[in-house]
């Protein structure tokens, strides 16, 4: 028996890691491959994995795996990320979670004819999206930071909410028939989980900061202590109240992610690698338990529940939660159609279904497991599996800006661009520089910018801008040449340290920034036009200047005066460029398709004007 379990476990891990590698190569979320492998390996396929394979031990394995995954996701939720979309995150995790809970419960009740208790138990479970499905999506597609923050925070917090609310409803309503006890029991368990998570996080930080370790082993000790803290917080909370471990693990992760601890980059890398391993194992193991008879047994009622959850409830809660101006219409639509359910509802539903079956409630057990797994299966296959296509359709993937050179100039430029919401990747050949950049929150990759494979790894195939900022003109020239001739990048800009080399860059069609001339120009601006110079220096601090190409088909043919209503207050058309000529337009200037227009003003007004005049790439 032990040999059989070992063989199955090794097989699951091998196929799971293979799926991760394939997903990276094809840029498809790995959960799509994992759920397909699980179904093929389960009783509905080859029977390689069956409910009897791991027996009662599966719940413990899944629990510890979930603790690691949730801890890793929470560890990434730093204050600065949460501050990118605080209102949306708050609404998604409060009113949004409530809408999902109530809406799903009502849908299950009326489409499947269950009792209200079972309906709201299923509604509670399906509140969760979770890092088990969100993290693989964000591994292969890039969206703007405020969208990423909203998805990650919603997944972490709502996993906690779903697990605790479900166990409370199961114990007080489905089994105990005491709905009045739900609110206090929920708050009691939530408080216990949060409290244990804070205490364990405090102990872990003390051990990391206060206990001296040999220099060579310090990063390893930091990794082991941190992941042990995640597991201990989960285990302690579960020993106090069932299904509160996710709250403790999430709390410990958020706390440790937002305090100073040594070797953070090493801990982050270790957590992510460990997460990929346990995610592969647990997703395949649970997918193997999908019983298609119970799914098909739901009939059209089950499909109606899926439609209600994905096409009605989700868009409504997203529309309510993302009223903030920083979310574009396209980003709201993307969030509306990407909300797959993950491991937490699957694992908890499996546990409850077994308990209901043991109590003789076979129909309730089938309905619970069937509904939850049907929603998981369809949302993972469609919403997670086609997340890239959904993002591309709604045009929410920002084109990359690649900066070669992670020194002072590259870092300062990356900071300014990221403040404007650009998707920036820094490339530097020095691993220590890359580590410092990553610790500062930049997307950075180690590699030689003159090597086409390093540029390709950094995403140059999806780049609209490449900037070479190193102190060596030969390096910058070679980077520029690769970007222009081999990868056909639209805009290439290079730092030129020796003015005599400017012609060599401009021959390639590269925008050459002569360091000497740029410095002289900046000093001249400070002398002759200091107010304008200061305004330009502080771009991103509440105001902005953006140049776009007019792509809106209904605006050409109108004069600037007639377009006044289309330009938000706090924003003006400063410059218009057409056929190589640049000038300040007057009220009678007629706009033409393809004109290059520069807006200046408040950053929110400029963003609105850009979206109106340039809706298409």
Buried (B, 14 or more C-beta within 10 A) or exposed (E): EEEEEEEBBEBBBEBBBEBBEEBEEEEBBBBBBBBBBBBBBBBBBEEBBEBEBBEEEBBEBBBBBBBBBBBBBBBBBEEEBBEBBBBBBBBBBBEBBEBBBEBBBBBBBBBBEBBEBBBBBBBBBBBBBBBBBBBBBBBBBBBBBBBBBBBBBBBBBBBBBBBBBBBBBBBBBBBBEEEEBBEEBBEBBBEBBBBBBBBBBBBBBEBBEEEEBEEEEBBBBBBEBBBEBBBBBBBBBBEBBBBBBBBBBBBBBBBBBBBEBBBBBBBBBBBBEBBBBBBBBBBBBBBBBBBBEBBEBBEEBBEBBBBBBBEEBBBBBBEBBBEBEBBBEBBBBBBBBBBBBBBBBBBBBBBBBBBBBEEEBEEBBBBBBBBBBBBBBBBBBBBBBBBBEBBEEBBBBBBBBBBBBBBEBBBEBBBEBBEBBBBBBBBBBEEEBBBBBBEEEBBBBBBBBBBBEBBEBBBBEBBBBBBBBBEBBEBBBBBBBBBBEEBEBEBBBBBBBEEEBBEBBEEBEBEBBBBEEEEEEEEEBEEEEEEEBEBBEEBBEEBBBBBBBBBBEEBBEBBBEBBEEBBBEBBBBBBBBBEEEEEEBEEEBEBEEEBEBBBBBBBBBBBBBBBBBBBEE
